[in-house]
Amino acid sequence: MARKGKVFYGFYDSCFPPSTPRKARGGIKAQSRRGTFGESWWAKRWIEVLESFHIGARLGRGRSYARQGQVLSIDIEKGKVSAEVQGSRARPYRVNMKVKVLGMKEWKKLAKTLSSQAIFAAKLLAGEMPERIEEAFHESGLSLFPDKRTDLKTDCSCPDWSNPCKHIAAVFYLLGEEFDRDPFLIFKLRGMEREELIGLLGGRPSAKGRLGRTEIMSASEGEQEAQAETGPLSVDPGLFWGQALPEDEPGEEVRIPGLCAALPKQLGSFPFWRGQESFLPTLEALYRRASPGGMAVFLGERRLPGAK
């Protein structure tokens, strides 16, 4: 993995004090202001890969770069990550990561293992990362995350002899946050797109193309027939619960939803958000301020500006 040779970090850090990076404009800022990066177990596992390299003070500098918005761009492809990071020089540094991709034969073997337990396929098709999925990889003789030095190669155009350097570390941390939003990016780095994995598991996206609305292969043909006969659940409370509401009781109540900004939260944050403020919390505050006014307009207690 090393491109610049072995480095004695203590000696290097003491002889070459950290430089001050140029202020970047419009960079990608980490959403986590304090503490660790990544909330999900899979994001934390990715960060563990970085921290296993024992690169000393560069980890702290990488975290600072990620939070300050020094990373200008990140592009993720199959088995490859390309990024630009603004350092102390006028020209941004180029960061490249190459992750060993799995062959189609290996993916088919893994898909067979995943399909043997319905919970794996169901959660993946619903856009979730099963907690024990690493066990399925190991059972197939594979690994979800890079676990060998040959599985991950990194390079940066900066003059630092260390590999990974602080610029690579900053990109690593931001990737960990992005994995929280979209766990399928981990599979993409290993060579498998989301739609391809769905196909291997026997599901297909709906007309809307979203994972939350998928048709999942049942464990047996009998279950498929039962699902076809059952059909969708009724929205009528009386039919659903087996009893009708009293005639004098209204069937619906107009009120402000208890969960603010439910739809944006379901969609998740924008990938590699560049705003000064966190996207979802800011949007939630706007929803809270606008909801009472919207309710007043709906009830006829207030008119929209310009309405006759």
Backbone hydrogen bonds, N-H to C=O, Kabsch-Sander energy under -0.5 kcal/mol:
donor,donor_aa,acceptor,acceptor_aa,energy
9,Y,7,V,-1.1
12,Y,8,F,-2.7
13,D,9,Y,-3.0
14,S,10,G,-1.7
15,C,11,F,-1.9
16,F,12,Y,-2.1
22,R,87,G,-2.9
28,I,71,V,-3.4
29,K,27,G,-0.7
29,K,273,W,-1.0
30,A,66,A,-2.0
33,R,31,Q,-0.8
44,K,40,S,-2.1
45,R,41,W,-1.8
46,W,42,W,-1.6
47,I,43,A,-1.9
48,E,44,K,-2.0
49,V,45,R,-1.3
50,L,46,W,-1.3
51,E,47,I,-2.6
52,S,48,E,-1.4
53,F,50,L,-1.7
54,H,51,E,-1.1
58,R,55,I,-1.5
59,L,56,G,-1.7
61,R,57,A,-1.9
62,G,58,R,-2.5
63,R,59,L,-2.2
64,S,60,G,-2.1
65,Y,61,R,-2.5
66,A,62,G,-2.2
67,R,63,R,-2.2
68,Q,64,S,-2.2
69,G,65,Y,-0.9
70,Q,65,Y,-2.4
71,V,28,I,-0.6
72,L,70,Q,-0.7
72,L,84,E,-2.6
73,S,84,E,-1.2
75,D,82,S,-3.2
77,E,75,D,-0.5
77,E,80,K,-3.1
79,G,188,K,-0.9
80,K,77,E,-1.9
81,V,97,M,-2.3
82,S,75,D,-2.6
83,A,95,V,-2.4
84,E,73,S,-1.7
85,V,93,Y,-2.4
86,Q,70,Q,-3.3
87,G,85,V,-0.7
93,Y,85,V,-3.2
95,V,83,A,-2.7
95,V,93,Y,-0.5
96,N,155,D,-2.8
97,M,81,V,-2.5
98,K,153,K,-3.1
99,V,79,G,-1.8
100,K,151,D,-2.8
102,L,190,R,-3.1
107,W,103,G,-2.2
108,K,104,M,-2.5
109,K,105,K,-1.7
110,L,106,E,-2.2
111,A,107,W,-2.9
112,K,108,K,-1.9
113,T,109,K,-1.6
114,L,110,L,-2.8
115,S,111,A,-2.5
116,S,112,K,-0.8
116,S,113,T,-0.5
117,Q,114,L,-1.2
120,F,117,Q,-1.1
121,A,114,L,-0.7
121,A,117,Q,-1.2
122,A,118,A,-2.8
123,K,119,I,-2.1
124,L,120,F,-2.3
125,L,121,A,-2.6
126,A,122,A,-1.1
127,G,124,L,-1.5
128,E,123,K,-3.2
133,I,130,P,-1.3
135,E,132,R,-0.7
136,A,132,R,-1.1
137,F,133,I,-2.0
138,H,134,E,-2.6
139,E,135,E,-2.4
140,S,136,A,-1.2
141,G,138,H,-1.6
142,L,137,F,-3.2
151,D,148,K,-1.5
152,L,148,K,-0.5
152,L,149,R,-0.7
153,K,98,K,-2.6
155,D,96,N,-2.2
157,S,94,R,-1.5
169,A,165,C,-2.4
170,A,166,K,-2.1
171,V,167,H,-1.6
172,F,168,I,-2.3
173,Y,169,A,-2.3
174,L,170,A,-1.9
175,L,171,V,-2.2
176,G,172,F,-2.0
177,E,173,Y,-1.7
178,E,174,L,-2.0
179,F,175,L,-2.2
180,D,176,G,-1.0
181,R,177,E,-1.0
182,D,178,E,-2.5
185,L,182,D,-1.7
186,I,183,P,-1.4
187,F,183,P,-0.6
188,K,184,F,-2.0
189,L,185,L,-2.1
190,R,186,I,-1.1
191,G,188,K,-1.7
192,M,187,F,-2.5
197,L,193,E,-2.1
198,I,194,R,-2.1
199,G,195,E,-2.0
200,L,196,E,-1.9
201,L,197,L,-1.8
202,G,199,G,-0.9
203,G,198,I,-2.4
204,R,215,E,-1.1
206,S,210,R,-0.7
206,S,213,R,-0.8
209,G,206,S,-1.4
213,R,210,R,-1.5
215,E,204,R,-1.5
216,I,214,T,-0.6
224,Q,220,S,-1.3
225,E,221,E,-2.2
226,A,222,G,-2.1
227,Q,223,E,-2.3
228,A,224,Q,-2.1
229,E,225,E,-2.1
230,T,226,A,-2.3
231,G,227,Q,-2.4
240,F,236,D,-2.5
241,W,237,P,-2.9
242,G,238,G,-1.2
243,Q,238,G,-0.7
249,E,246,P,-1.6
255,R,253,E,-0.7
260,C,258,G,-0.7
262,A,259,L,-0.7
265,K,261,A,-1.9
266,Q,262,A,-1.8
267,L,263,L,-2.1
268,G,264,P,-2.0
273,W,270,F,-0.8
282,T,278,S,-1.6
283,L,279,F,-2.5
284,E,280,L,-2.7
285,A,281,P,-1.8
286,L,282,T,-1.6
287,Y,283,L,-2.2
288,R,284,E,-2.2
289,R,285,A,-1.8
290,A,286,L,-2.1
291,S,287,Y,-2.3
293,G,289,R,-0.5
294,G,290,A,-2.4
295,M,291,S,-2.5
296,A,292,P,-2.1
297,V,293,G,-2.0
298,F,294,G,-2.2
299,L,295,M,-2.2
300,G,297,V,-1.0
301,E,296,A,-2.3
302,R,296,A,-1.2
307,A,304,L,-2.3
